[in-house]
Amino acid sequence: MKYPLTISGSAMRDINRSAVLELIRRESPISRTAISEKLDISLATVMRIVDELMETDFVRPQGSTEWSGGRRRSLLEFNADGYVVLGIDMGGPKLYGAISDLGGHVLEEVNLGRQKSVGDNETFERLVSLIEQLMASPKLKQRRVRGIGVGVPGVTLHKEGVVKWAYAYTWRDFPLKEKLSQRFDLPIIVDNDVNLSALGELWFGAGQNTQNMILITNDIGIGAGIIVDGALYRGASEASGEIGNMIPDTSFLGKDYKNFGALETVASGTALAEIACRSLKDKLPKSELDKLLAEDVFTAARQGKKWAQNIIAKVVDYMAVAIANLSTAFDPEIIILGSGISYSADLFIDPVLQRINGSLPILPKLVASTLGRRATVMGAITNVIHNTSNFYVVHKLS
């Protein structure tokens, strides 16, 4: 028999701390009294949390003051440059990493070349190499590193930092957090890349000031990060948002999709390139077909080439079905097209809305990401802030 979930005292303190910090971040400068009133938390609790946040340099006095209990107290502001975070996005066609302060200002970016299908260790060493490049950046001189956040495409157990299954890297039950912790003496956060991107959009991007939103990415595969009441919805087995496994229509039933999901076989960036290769196999030499990418199909469609427009139209149909189903199931305030698909949003937003107009009681608000590939790094910031201890390193270049 399962009993109702209870929240421990320590868990409630963490919830209150996160709420106070987020309010200060969004509404700086703000007074302790205003925080207490807006969050319906006692002033004594707010003052204790604020003291802790000031001790760890997440919050600092702003300069202006308020009357509180017969004395003047300084207003508070979020200390955006108090720390930096290293964020890694493993979900796109290129391995991307960046250094950012807590305000979302990117100080350094590194792209490793287009990823190839390699073994577990080769992929891991490639990731280590990227982190080492970031750690060697002159931009880190005398900066305090709060932690490293890594976004992985696939089902990821975020508390354990274990990648249950990432098709792009052939990782199964891969203890990524443990292995990275053996290399870097810093707090390590490992999470699904799209979940991190959704947090990034919620804090810094197109999802700001919303409580219910969905981010959809379409690169090598297709995924969604789902925010419900201001928090990530992960599902019972942390597989929520793996919409690449959606069934587009009844013709996809009764088939075995061991690697890519059903939707991904017909609508992902990978599928787009493969469909284009089949369409052009009698028109282009194999050497050119092998280099064909989804971006090339988008470019050709914009140039008015019929073969590319036909492919895009079919992908739009499949994405319209997925977006309609997500909108019906979650009723979000906004649906954001992120990462790779955000750069071709002009080919998707209006066509998708036209296809589902009249089919739904409420047409969703569909927009492009304002962060692009940086969304995962921005999400890593939020994750590291809320899930690391007071540990930090002052990075000094030798």
C-alpha positions as YAML, in Angstrom:
chain: A
units: angstrom
residues:
- id: 1
  name: MET
  ca: [0.00, 0.00, 0.00]
- id: 2
  name: LYS
  ca: [1.28, 3.43, -0.92]
- id: 3
  name: TYR
  ca: [0.86, 6.25, 1.55]
- id: 4
  name: PRO
  ca: [0.45, 9.94, 0.71]
- id: 5
  name: LEU
  ca: [3.72, 11.69, 0.03]
- id: 6
  name: THR
  ca: [4.90, 13.89, 2.90]
- id: 7
  name: ILE
  ca: [7.46, 16.67, 2.62]
- id: 8
  name: SER
  ca: [10.24, 16.64, 5.18]
- id: 9
  name: GLY
  ca: [11.39, 19.75, 6.99]
- id: 10
  name: SER
  ca: [14.65, 19.85, 5.02]
- id: 11
  name: ALA
  ca: [12.78, 19.48, 1.73]
- id: 12
  name: MET
  ca: [10.47, 22.34, 2.65]
- id: 13
  name: ARG
  ca: [13.47, 24.51, 3.52]
- id: 14
  name: ASP
  ca: [14.93, 23.76, 0.09]
- id: 15
  name: ILE
  ca: [11.62, 24.65, -1.57]
- id: 16
  name: ASN
  ca: [11.42, 27.93, 0.32]
- id: 17
  name: ARG
  ca: [15.04, 28.74, -0.45]
- id: 18
  name: SER
  ca: [14.52, 28.15, -4.16]
- id: 19
  name: ALA
  ca: [11.37, 30.26, -4.16]
- id: 20
  name: VAL
  ca: [13.07, 33.15, -2.36]
- id: 21
  name: LEU
  ca: [16.10, 33.05, -4.63]
- id: 22
  name: GLU
  ca: [13.99, 32.93, -7.79]
- id: 23
  name: LEU
  ca: [11.86, 35.86, -6.64]
- id: 24
  name: ILE
  ca: [14.94, 37.94, -5.87]
- id: 25
  name: ARG
  ca: [16.41, 37.03, -9.27]
- id: 26
  name: ARG
  ca: [13.26, 38.08, -11.12]
- id: 27
  name: GLU
  ca: [12.32, 41.17, -9.13]
- id: 28
  name: SER
  ca: [15.60, 42.71, -7.94]
- id: 29
  name: PRO
  ca: [15.81, 44.99, -6.09]
- id: 30
  name: ILE
  ca: [13.28, 43.73, -3.58]
- id: 31
  name: SER
  ca: [12.77, 43.98, 0.16]
- id: 32
  name: ARG
  ca: [12.53, 41.17, 2.67]
- id: 33
  name: THR
  ca: [9.01, 42.32, 3.55]
- id: 34
  name: ALA
  ca: [7.91, 42.13, -0.10]
- id: 35
  name: ILE
  ca: [9.35, 38.63, -0.39]
- id: 36
  name: SER
  ca: [7.44, 37.54, 2.70]
- id: 37
  name: GLU
  ca: [4.18, 38.97, 1.37]
- id: 38
  name: LYS
  ca: [4.53, 37.67, -2.19]
- id: 39
  name: LEU
  ca: [5.48, 34.12, -1.15]
- id: 40
  name: ASP
  ca: [3.32, 33.98, 1.98]
- id: 41
  name: ILE
  ca: [6.34, 32.94, 4.06]
- id: 42
  name: SER
  ca: [6.98, 34.36, 7.51]
- id: 43
  name: LEU
  ca: [9.35, 37.33, 7.64]
- id: 44
  name: ALA
  ca: [11.55, 35.44, 10.12]
- id: 45
  name: THR
  ca: [11.93, 32.56, 7.65]
- id: 46
  name: VAL
  ca: [12.67, 34.96, 4.79]
- id: 47
  name: MET
  ca: [15.34, 36.73, 6.86]
- id: 48
  name: ARG
  ca: [17.01, 33.43, 7.74]
- id: 49
  name: ILE
  ca: [17.02, 32.31, 4.08]
- id: 50
  name: VAL
  ca: [18.30, 35.70, 2.92]
- id: 51
  name: ASP
  ca: [21.15, 35.54, 5.42]
- id: 52
  name: GLU
  ca: [22.13, 32.12, 4.03]
- id: 53
  name: LEU
  ca: [21.94, 33.35, 0.45]
- id: 54
  name: MET
  ca: [24.09, 36.35, 1.28]
- id: 55
  name: GLU
  ca: [26.67, 34.14, 2.98]
- id: 56
  name: THR
  ca: [26.97, 32.06, -0.21]
- id: 57
  name: ASP
  ca: [27.06, 35.19, -2.41]
- id: 58
  name: PHE
  ca: [23.92, 34.41, -4.36]
- id: 59
  name: VAL
  ca: [22.33, 37.60, -3.04]
- id: 60
  name: ARG
  ca: [23.84, 40.96, -2.11]
- id: 61
  name: PRO
  ca: [22.63, 44.32, -0.73]
- id: 62
  name: GLN
  ca: [21.44, 46.62, -3.48]
- id: 63
  name: GLY
  ca: [22.02, 49.97, -1.75]
- id: 64
  name: SER
  ca: [18.49, 51.27, -1.31]
- id: 65
  name: THR
  ca: [16.83, 50.60, 2.03]
- id: 66
  name: GLU
  ca: [13.47, 49.76, 3.61]
- id: 67
  name: TRP
  ca: [12.10, 50.16, 7.10]
- id: 68
  name: SER
  ca: [11.80, 46.79, 8.81]
- id: 69
  name: GLY
  ca: [11.04, 46.24, 12.46]
- id: 70
  name: GLY
  ca: [12.08, 49.74, 13.45]
- id: 71
  name: ARG
  ca: [15.37, 49.65, 11.54]
- id: 72
  name: ARG
  ca: [16.56, 50.20, 8.00]
- id: 73
  name: ARG
  ca: [17.50, 47.16, 5.94]
- id: 74
  name: SER
  ca: [19.06, 47.23, 2.48]
- id: 75
  name: LEU
  ca: [17.07, 46.02, -0.49]
- id: 76
  name: LEU
  ca: [18.29, 42.80, -2.08]
- id: 77
  name: GLU
  ca: [19.49, 41.91, -5.55]
- id: 78
  name: PHE
  ca: [20.60, 38.74, -7.27]
- id: 79
  name: ASN
  ca: [24.39, 38.51, -7.48]
- id: 80
  name: ALA
  ca: [24.59, 37.50, -11.13]
- id: 81
  name: ASP
  ca: [28.37, 37.63, -11.36]
- id: 82
  name: GLY
  ca: [29.08, 35.92, -8.04]
- id: 83
  name: TYR
  ca: [29.87, 32.59, -9.72]
- id: 84
  name: VAL
  ca: [30.24, 31.01, -13.13]
- id: 85
  name: VAL
  ca: [28.87, 27.68, -14.37]
- id: 86
  name: LEU
  ca: [30.18, 25.40, -17.09]
- id: 87
  name: GLY
  ca: [27.39, 24.01, -19.24]
- id: 88
  name: ILE
  ca: [27.61, 21.27, -21.87]
- id: 89
  name: ASP
  ca: [25.03, 20.38, -24.53]
- id: 90
  name: MET
  ca: [25.54, 16.90, -25.97]
- id: 91
  name: GLY
  ca: [22.21, 16.81, -27.80]
- id: 92
  name: GLY
  ca: [22.94, 18.62, -31.05]
- id: 93
  name: PRO
  ca: [24.97, 17.70, -34.10]
- id: 94
  name: LYS
  ca: [27.98, 19.34, -32.45]
- id: 95
  name: LEU
  ca: [29.26, 19.03, -28.90]
- id: 96
  name: TYR
  ca: [28.75, 22.51, -27.42]
- id: 97
  name: GLY
  ca: [30.05, 23.98, -24.18]
- id: 98
  name: ALA
  ca: [30.00, 27.41, -22.59]
- id: 99
  name: ILE
  ca: [30.97, 29.35, -19.50]
- id: 100
  name: SER
  ca: [28.28, 31.66, -18.15]
- id: 101
  name: ASP
  ca: [27.74, 33.76, -15.07]
- id: 102
  name: LEU
  ca: [24.57, 33.28, -13.05]
- id: 103
  name: GLY
  ca: [22.86, 36.08, -14.94]
- id: 104
  name: GLY
  ca: [23.09, 34.16, -18.18]
- id: 105
  name: HIS
  ca: [25.93, 36.19, -19.69]
- id: 106
  name: VAL
  ca: [28.08, 33.82, -21.74]
- id: 107
  name: LEU
  ca: [31.79, 34.44, -21.26]
- id: 108
  name: GLU
  ca: [33.20, 31.69, -23.49]
- id: 109
  name: GLU
  ca: [31.90, 29.16, -26.00]
- id: 110
  name: VAL
  ca: [33.49, 26.07, -27.51]
- id: 111
  name: ASN
  ca: [32.14, 23.87, -30.32]
- id: 112
  name: LEU
  ca: [33.70, 20.53, -31.07]
- id: 113
  name: GLY
  ca: [33.21, 19.26, -34.62]
- id: 114
  name: ARG
  ca: [30.30, 17.22, -35.86]
- id: 115
  name: GLN
  ca: [29.84, 14.16, -33.72]
- id: 116
  name: LYS
  ca: [30.49, 10.69, -35.05]
- id: 117
  name: SER
  ca: [29.17, 7.37, -33.80]
- id: 118
  name: VAL
  ca: [31.88, 6.15, -31.45]
- id: 119
  name: GLY
  ca: [32.15, 3.89, -28.44]
- id: 120
  name: ASP
  ca: [31.38, 4.71, -24.82]
- id: 121
  name: ASN
  ca: [34.91, 5.64, -23.80]
- id: 122
  name: GLU
  ca: [35.65, 7.69, -26.92]
- id: 123
  name: THR
  ca: [32.53, 9.75, -26.38]
- id: 124
  name: PHE
  ca: [33.34, 10.24, -22.72]
- id: 125
  name: GLU
  ca: [36.91, 11.33, -23.45]
- id: 126
  name: ARG
  ca: [35.61, 13.78, -26.02]
- id: 127
  name: LEU
  ca: [33.35, 15.29, -23.39]
- id: 128
  name: VAL
  ca: [36.25, 15.50, -20.93]
- id: 129
  name: SER
  ca: [38.33, 17.25, -23.58]
- id: 130
  name: LEU
  ca: [35.63, 19.88, -24.06]
- id: 131
  name: ILE
  ca: [35.38, 20.55, -20.33]
- id: 132
  name: GLU
  ca: [39.16, 20.82, -20.09]
- id: 133
  name: GLN
  ca: [39.16, 23.40, -22.89]
- id: 134
  name: LEU
  ca: [36.61, 25.47, -20.98]
- id: 135
  name: MET
  ca: [38.54, 25.13, -17.72]
- id: 136
  name: ALA
  ca: [41.65, 26.42, -19.48]
- id: 137
  name: SER
  ca: [39.92, 29.57, -20.69]
- id: 138
  name: PRO
  ca: [41.50, 32.88, -19.57]
- id: 139
  name: LYS
  ca: [37.92, 34.05, -18.91]
- id: 140
  name: LEU
  ca: [37.91, 31.87, -15.78]
- id: 141
  name: LYS
  ca: [40.80, 33.67, -14.13]
- id: 142
  name: GLN
  ca: [39.87, 34.48, -10.50]
- id: 143
  name: ARG
  ca: [36.26, 33.40, -11.17]
- id: 144
  name: ARG
  ca: [34.47, 31.08, -8.76]
- id: 145
  name: VAL
  ca: [33.16, 27.98, -10.53]
- id: 146
  name: ARG
  ca: [29.91, 26.81, -9.01]
- id: 147
  name: GLY
  ca: [29.72, 23.54, -10.92]
- id: 148
  name: ILE
  ca: [29.38, 21.73, -14.24]
- id: 149
  name: GLY
  ca: [26.04, 20.89, -15.83]
- id: 150
  name: VAL
  ca: [25.84, 18.35, -18.66]
- id: 151
  name: GLY
  ca: [22.78, 17.84, -20.87]
- id: 152
  name: VAL
  ca: [22.55, 14.38, -22.47]
- id: 153
  name: PRO
  ca: [20.07, 13.30, -25.18]
- id: 154
  name: GLY
  ca: [18.13, 10.37, -23.77]
- id: 155
  name: VAL
  ca: [16.56, 9.03, -20.60]
- id: 156
  name: THR
  ca: [18.67, 10.26, -17.68]
- id: 157
  name: LEU
  ca: [18.28, 9.67, -13.95]
- id: 158
  name: HIS
  ca: [19.18, 13.17, -12.81]
- id: 159
  name: LYS
  ca: [19.68, 12.42, -9.11]
- id: 160
  name: GLU
  ca: [22.09, 9.58, -9.75]
- id: 161
  name: GLY
  ca: [23.59, 11.14, -12.88]
- id: 162
  name: VAL
  ca: [23.15, 7.88, -14.77]
- id: 163
  name: VAL
  ca: [22.30, 7.87, -18.47]
- id: 164
  name: LYS
  ca: [19.81, 5.02, -18.86]
- id: 165
  name: TRP
  ca: [19.74, 5.12, -22.64]
- id: 166
  name: ALA
  ca: [21.20, 7.59, -25.13]
- id: 167
  name: TYR
  ca: [20.91, 6.23, -28.66]
- id: 168
  name: ALA
  ca: [23.21, 8.87, -30.18]
- id: 169
  name: TYR
  ca: [26.09, 7.63, -28.01]
- id: 170
  name: THR
  ca: [25.10, 3.97, -27.48]
- id: 171
  name: TRP
  ca: [25.15, 4.67, -23.74]
- id: 172
  name: ARG
  ca: [23.14, 2.31, -21.53]
- id: 173
  name: ASP
  ca: [23.18, 2.67, -17.74]
- id: 174
  name: PHE
  ca: [26.24, 4.86, -18.14]
- id: 175
  name: PRO
  ca: [27.38, 6.40, -14.80]
- id: 176
  name: LEU
  ca: [28.33, 9.75, -16.31]
- id: 177
  name: LYS
  ca: [28.23, 11.80, -13.10]
- id: 178
  name: GLU
  ca: [30.45, 9.32, -11.27]
- id: 179
  name: LYS
  ca: [32.99, 9.19, -14.10]
- id: 180
  name: LEU
  ca: [33.12, 12.98, -14.44]
- id: 181
  name: SER
  ca: [33.51, 13.39, -10.68]
- id: 182
  name: GLN
  ca: [36.65, 11.28, -10.89]
- id: 183
  name: ARG
  ca: [38.12, 13.80, -13.34]
- id: 184
  name: PHE
  ca: [36.88, 17.15, -12.00]
- id: 185
  name: ASP
  ca: [36.80, 18.29, -8.37]
- id: 186
  name: LEU
  ca: [33.57, 20.23, -8.84]
- id: 187
  name: PRO
  ca: [29.86, 19.61, -8.29]
- id: 188
  name: ILE
  ca: [28.52, 17.74, -11.34]
- id: 189
  name: ILE
  ca: [24.93, 17.85, -12.57]
- id: 190
  name: VAL
  ca: [23.80, 15.42, -15.30]
- id: 191
  name: ASP
  ca: [20.34, 15.73, -16.80]
- id: 192
  name: ASN
  ca: [18.39, 15.24, -19.99]
- id: 193
  name: ASP
  ca: [19.44, 17.96, -22.46]
- id: 194
  name: VAL
  ca: [15.90, 19.03, -23.33]
- id: 195
  name: ASN
  ca: [14.91, 19.28, -19.67]
- id: 196
  name: LEU
  ca: [17.84, 21.62, -19.12]
- id: 197
  name: SER
  ca: [16.87, 23.62, -22.19]
- id: 198
  name: ALA
  ca: [13.33, 23.99, -20.85]
- id: 199
  name: LEU
  ca: [14.71, 25.35, -17.57]
- id: 200
  name: GLY
  ca: [16.92, 27.71, -19.54]
- id: 201
  name: GLU
  ca: [13.96, 29.08, -21.49]
- id: 202
  name: LEU
  ca: [11.94, 29.36, -18.27]
- id: 203
  name: TRP
  ca: [14.63, 31.41, -16.51]
- id: 204
  name: PHE
  ca: [16.26, 33.35, -19.32]
- id: 205
  name: GLY
  ca: [14.38, 32.85, -22.58]
- id: 206
  name: ALA
  ca: [10.97, 32.83, -24.24]
- id: 207
  name: GLY
  ca: [9.34, 31.09, -21.27]
- id: 208
  name: GLN
  ca: [10.02, 33.81, -18.72]
- id: 209
  name: ASN
  ca: [7.00, 34.80, -16.61]
- id: 210
  name: THR
  ca: [5.17, 31.56, -17.43]
- id: 211
  name: GLN
  ca: [4.25, 28.68, -15.17]
- id: 212
  name: ASN
  ca: [3.22, 26.11, -17.78]
- id: 213
  name: MET
  ca: [5.26, 25.72, -20.95]
- id: 214
  name: ILE
  ca: [6.71, 23.12, -23.30]
- id: 215
  name: LEU
  ca: [9.99, 23.27, -25.19]
- id: 216
  name: ILE
  ca: [10.35, 21.07, -28.28]
- id: 217
  name: THR
  ca: [13.72, 20.31, -29.85]
- id: 218
  name: ASN
  ca: [14.32, 18.63, -33.16]
- id: 219
  name: ASP
  ca: [17.94, 17.84, -34.00]
- id: 220
  name: ILE
  ca: [19.39, 14.35, -34.18]
- id: 221
  name: GLY
  ca: [16.23, 13.23, -32.37]
- id: 222
  name: ILE
  ca: [13.04, 14.86, -31.07]
- id: 223
  name: GLY
  ca: [12.33, 15.69, -27.43]
- id: 224
  name: ALA
  ca: [10.27, 17.93, -25.19]
- id: 225
  name: GLY
  ca: [10.86, 19.57, -21.83]
- id: 226
  name: ILE
  ca: [7.62, 20.04, -19.94]
- id: 227
  name: ILE
  ca: [7.14, 22.67, -17.23]
- id: 228
  name: VAL
  ca: [4.02, 22.29, -15.05]
- id: 229
  name: ASP
  ca: [3.31, 24.88, -12.34]
- id: 230
  name: GLY
  ca: [6.82, 26.26, -12.65]
- id: 231
  name: ALA
  ca: [8.60, 22.90, -12.22]
- id: 232
  name: LEU
  ca: [9.92, 20.24, -14.57]
- id: 233
  name: TYR
  ca: [7.56, 17.33, -15.09]
- id: 234
  name: ARG
  ca: [9.78, 14.23, -15.28]
- id: 235
  name: GLY
  ca: [7.31, 11.34, -15.18]
- id: 236
  name: ALA
  ca: [7.40, 8.08, -13.23]
- id: 237
  name: SER
  ca: [10.60, 6.80, -14.86]
- id: 238
  name: GLU
  ca: [12.09, 10.18, -15.86]
- id: 239
  name: ALA
  ca: [11.13, 9.52, -19.49]
- id: 240
  name: SER
  ca: [8.58, 12.32, -19.76]
- id: 241
  name: GLY
  ca: [9.04, 14.38, -22.90]
- id: 242
  name: GLU
  ca: [10.56, 11.61, -25.03]
- id: 243
  name: ILE
  ca: [8.10, 12.59, -27.75]
- id: 244
  name: GLY
  ca: [10.27, 11.12, -30.48]
- id: 245
  name: ASN
  ca: [8.49, 7.90, -29.46]
- id: 246
  name: MET
  ca: [5.04, 9.31, -30.24]
- id: 247
  name: ILE
  ca: [2.99, 7.27, -32.72]
- id: 248
  name: PRO
  ca: [2.24, 9.61, -35.66]
- id: 249
  name: ASP
  ca: [-0.67, 7.53, -36.98]
- id: 250
  name: THR
  ca: [-2.04, 3.97, -37.02]
- id: 251
  name: SER
  ca: [0.37, 2.84, -39.75]
- id: 252
  name: PHE
  ca: [3.17, 3.00, -37.17]
- id: 253
  name: LEU
  ca: [1.51, 0.55, -34.77]
- id: 254
  name: GLY
  ca: [2.80, -2.98, -34.29]
- id: 255
  name: LYS
  ca: [6.36, -2.17, -35.34]
- id: 256
  name: ASP
  ca: [9.60, -2.41, -33.39]
- id: 257
  name: TYR
  ca: [11.52, 0.84, -32.94]
- id: 258
  name: LYS
  ca: [14.71, -0.26, -31.20]
- id: 259
  name: ASN
  ca: [16.72, 2.88, -31.82]
- id: 260
  name: PHE
  ca: [14.85, 5.91, -33.09]
- id: 261
  name: GLY
  ca: [11.25, 6.39, -32.02]
- id: 262
  name: ALA
  ca: [8.40, 6.30, -34.51]
- id: 263
  name: LEU
  ca: [8.08, 10.08, -34.82]
- id: 264
  name: GLU
  ca: [11.85, 10.47, -35.09]
- id: 265
  name: THR
  ca: [11.99, 8.13, -38.09]
- id: 266
  name: VAL
  ca: [9.92, 10.56, -40.15]
- id: 267
  name: ALA
  ca: [10.31, 14.04, -38.63]
- id: 268
  name: SER
  ca: [13.71, 14.44, -36.93]
- id: 269
  name: GLY
  ca: [16.63, 16.33, -38.40]
- id: 270
  name: THR
  ca: [18.31, 12.97, -38.99]
- id: 271
  name: ALA
  ca: [15.27, 11.63, -40.84]
- id: 272
  name: LEU
  ca: [15.01, 14.82, -42.87]
- id: 273
  name: ALA
  ca: [18.52, 14.36, -44.24]
- id: 274
  name: GLU
  ca: [17.92, 10.65, -44.94]
- id: 275
  name: ILE
  ca: [14.67, 11.36, -46.81]
- id: 276
  name: ALA
  ca: [16.43, 14.03, -48.86]
- id: 277
  name: CYS
  ca: [19.20, 11.57, -49.76]
- id: 278
  name: ARG
  ca: [16.64, 9.08, -51.03]
- id: 279
  name: SER
  ca: [14.90, 11.79, -53.06]
- id: 280
  name: LEU
  ca: [18.13, 12.93, -54.67]
- id: 281
  name: LYS
  ca: [19.94, 9.60, -55.09]
- id: 282
  name: ASP
  ca: [19.64, 9.76, -58.88]
- id: 283
  name: LYS
  ca: [20.53, 13.46, -59.08]
- id: 284
  name: LEU
  ca: [23.62, 13.85, -56.91]
- id: 285
  name: PRO
  ca: [26.83, 11.81, -56.54]
- id: 286
  name: LYS
  ca: [27.18, 9.73, -53.39]
- id: 287
  name: SER
  ca: [29.97, 11.99, -52.09]
- id: 288
  name: GLU
  ca: [27.54, 14.93, -51.98]
- id: 289
  name: LEU
  ca: [24.67, 12.87, -50.60]
- id: 290
  name: ASP
  ca: [26.86, 11.73, -47.69]
- id: 291
  name: LYS
  ca: [27.37, 15.39, -46.72]
- id: 292
  name: LEU
  ca: [23.71, 16.37, -46.95]
- id: 293
  name: LEU
  ca: [22.29, 17.81, -43.72]
- id: 294
  name: ALA
  ca: [18.87, 18.93, -42.52]
- id: 295
  name: GLU
  ca: [20.04, 22.55, -42.84]
- id: 296
  name: ASP
  ca: [20.62, 21.96, -46.56]
- id: 297
  name: VAL
  ca: [17.00, 20.85, -46.97]
- id: 298
  name: PHE
  ca: [15.78, 23.99, -45.18]
- id: 299
  name: THR
  ca: [17.96, 26.17, -47.41]
- id: 300
  name: ALA
  ca: [16.68, 24.47, -50.54]
- id: 301
  name: ALA
  ca: [13.07, 24.91, -49.40]
- id: 302
  name: ARG
  ca: [13.63, 28.64, -48.91]
- id: 303
  name: GLN
  ca: [15.10, 28.77, -52.40]
- id: 304
  name: GLY
  ca: [11.84, 27.39, -53.74]
- id: 305
  name: LYS
  ca: [13.08, 23.91, -54.66]
- id: 306
  name: LYS
  ca: [10.04, 21.66, -54.90]
- id: 307
  name: TRP
  ca: [11.70, 18.46, -53.64]
- id: 308
  name: ALA
  ca: [12.74, 20.20, -50.42]
- id: 309
  name: GLN
  ca: [9.37, 21.92, -49.95]
- id: 310
  name: ASN
  ca: [7.59, 18.57, -50.26]
- id: 311
  name: ILE
  ca: [9.81, 17.03, -47.58]
- id: 312
  name: ILE
  ca: [9.32, 19.99, -45.22]
- id: 313
  name: ALA
  ca: [5.54, 19.91, -45.75]
- id: 314
  name: LYS
  ca: [5.39, 16.28, -44.64]
- id: 315
  name: VAL
  ca: [7.55, 16.96, -41.59]
- id: 316
  name: VAL
  ca: [5.30, 19.92, -40.72]
- id: 317
  name: ASP
  ca: [2.31, 17.55, -40.80]
- id: 318
  name: TYR
  ca: [3.94, 15.16, -38.35]
- id: 319
  name: MET
  ca: [5.10, 17.96, -36.05]
- id: 320
  name: ALA
  ca: [1.61, 19.50, -36.16]
- id: 321
  name: VAL
  ca: [0.13, 16.25, -34.86]
- id: 322
  name: ALA
  ca: [2.69, 16.09, -32.05]
- id: 323
  name: ILE
  ca: [2.18, 19.73, -31.08]
- id: 324
  name: ALA
  ca: [-1.60, 19.37, -31.14]
- id: 325
  name: ASN
  ca: [-1.42, 16.33, -28.85]
- id: 326
  name: LEU
  ca: [0.94, 18.06, -26.41]
- id: 327
  name: SER
  ca: [-1.24, 21.16, -26.36]
- id: 328
  name: THR
  ca: [-4.35, 19.09, -25.66]
- id: 329
  name: ALA
  ca: [-2.67, 17.05, -22.91]
- id: 330
  name: PHE
  ca: [-0.96, 19.89, -21.03]
- id: 331
  name: ASP
  ca: [-2.69, 23.12, -22.05]
- id: 332
  name: PRO
  ca: [0.56, 25.15, -21.83]
- id: 333
  name: GLU
  ca: [0.77, 28.92, -21.90]
- id: 334
  name: ILE
  ca: [3.41, 28.67, -24.59]
- id: 335
  name: ILE
  ca: [5.14, 26.06, -26.77]
- id: 336
  name: ILE
  ca: [8.70, 26.92, -27.75]
- id: 337
  name: LEU
  ca: [10.57, 25.50, -30.73]
- id: 338
  name: GLY
  ca: [14.14, 25.14, -29.52]
- id: 339
  name: SER
  ca: [17.66, 24.27, -30.59]
- id: 340
  name: GLY
  ca: [18.05, 23.24, -34.25]
- id: 341
  name: ILE
  ca: [14.42, 23.71, -35.25]
- id: 342
  name: SER
  ca: [14.42, 27.24, -33.79]
- id: 343
  name: TYR
  ca: [16.72, 28.36, -36.62]
- id: 344
  name: SER
  ca: [14.11, 27.24, -39.15]
- id: 345
  name: ALA
  ca: [11.06, 28.37, -37.21]
- id: 346
  name: ASP
  ca: [9.93, 30.43, -40.21]
- id: 347
  name: LEU
  ca: [9.23, 27.15, -42.02]
- id: 348
  name: PHE
  ca: [7.27, 25.63, -39.13]
- id: 349
  name: ILE
  ca: [5.35, 28.06, -36.92]
- id: 350
  name: ASP
  ca: [2.75, 29.44, -39.33]
- id: 351
  name: PRO
  ca: [2.33, 26.17, -41.29]
- id: 352
  name: VAL
  ca: [1.84, 24.16, -38.07]
- id: 353
  name: LEU
  ca: [-0.70, 26.63, -36.70]
- id: 354
  name: GLN
  ca: [-2.57, 26.60, -40.03]
- id: 355
  name: ARG
  ca: [-2.78, 22.81, -39.95]
- id: 356
  name: ILE
  ca: [-4.15, 22.56, -36.42]
- id: 357
  name: ASN
  ca: [-6.38, 25.65, -36.55]
- id: 358
  name: GLY
  ca: [-9.96, 24.53, -35.97]
- id: 359
  name: SER
  ca: [-8.90, 21.13, -34.64]
- id: 360
  name: LEU
  ca: [-8.31, 22.35, -31.08]
- id: 361
  name: PRO
  ca: [-10.53, 24.35, -28.73]
- id: 362
  name: ILE
  ca: [-7.58, 26.64, -27.93]
- id: 363
  name: LEU
  ca: [-4.79, 27.30, -30.41]
- id: 364
  name: PRO
  ca: [-1.42, 27.17, -28.63]
- id: 365
  name: LYS
  ca: [1.00, 30.08, -28.62]
- id: 366
  name: LEU
  ca: [3.90, 28.76, -30.70]
- id: 367
  name: VAL
  ca: [7.19, 30.70, -30.73]
- id: 368
  name: ALA
  ca: [10.88, 30.23, -31.51]
- id: 369
  name: SER
  ca: [13.51, 29.95, -28.80]
- id: 370
  name: THR
  ca: [15.38, 33.13, -27.98]
- id: 371
  name: LEU
  ca: [18.38, 31.14, -26.69]
- id: 372
  name: GLY
  ca: [19.06, 28.52, -29.37]
- id: 373
  name: ARG
  ca: [21.92, 26.20, -28.44]
- id: 374
  name: ARG
  ca: [22.60, 28.26, -25.33]
- id: 375
  name: ALA
  ca: [19.35, 27.08, -23.72]
- id: 376
  name: THR
  ca: [20.92, 23.92, -22.28]
- id: 377
  name: VAL
  ca: [23.75, 25.95, -20.74]
- id: 378
  name: MET
  ca: [21.24, 28.39, -19.24]
- id: 379
  name: GLY
  ca: [19.35, 25.43, -17.80]
- id: 380
  name: ALA
  ca: [22.56, 24.08, -16.34]
- id: 381
  name: ILE
  ca: [22.87, 27.36, -14.41]
- id: 382
  name: THR
  ca: [19.48, 26.91, -12.76]
- id: 383
  name: ASN
  ca: [20.17, 23.26, -12.00]
- id: 384
  name: VAL
  ca: [23.59, 23.92, -10.49]
- id: 385
  name: ILE
  ca: [22.28, 26.81, -8.38]
- id: 386
  name: HIS
  ca: [19.52, 24.74, -6.84]
- id: 387
  name: ASN
  ca: [21.29, 21.41, -6.52]
- id: 388
  name: THR
  ca: [24.80, 22.11, -5.25]
- id: 389
  name: SER
  ca: [26.12, 22.74, -1.78]
- id: 390
  name: ASN
  ca: [28.24, 25.70, -0.75]
- id: 391
  name: PHE
  ca: [31.17, 24.12, -2.56]
- id: 392
  name: TYR
  ca: [32.97, 26.26, -5.11]
- id: 393
  name: VAL
  ca: [36.43, 26.67, -6.59]
- id: 394
  name: VAL
  ca: [38.31, 29.90, -7.28]
- id: 395
  name: HIS
  ca: [39.90, 29.06, -10.61]
- id: 396
  name: LYS
  ca: [43.43, 30.39, -10.94]
- id: 397
  name: LEU
  ca: [45.39, 30.08, -14.14]
- id: 398
  name: SER
  ca: [48.95, 28.90, -13.69]
...
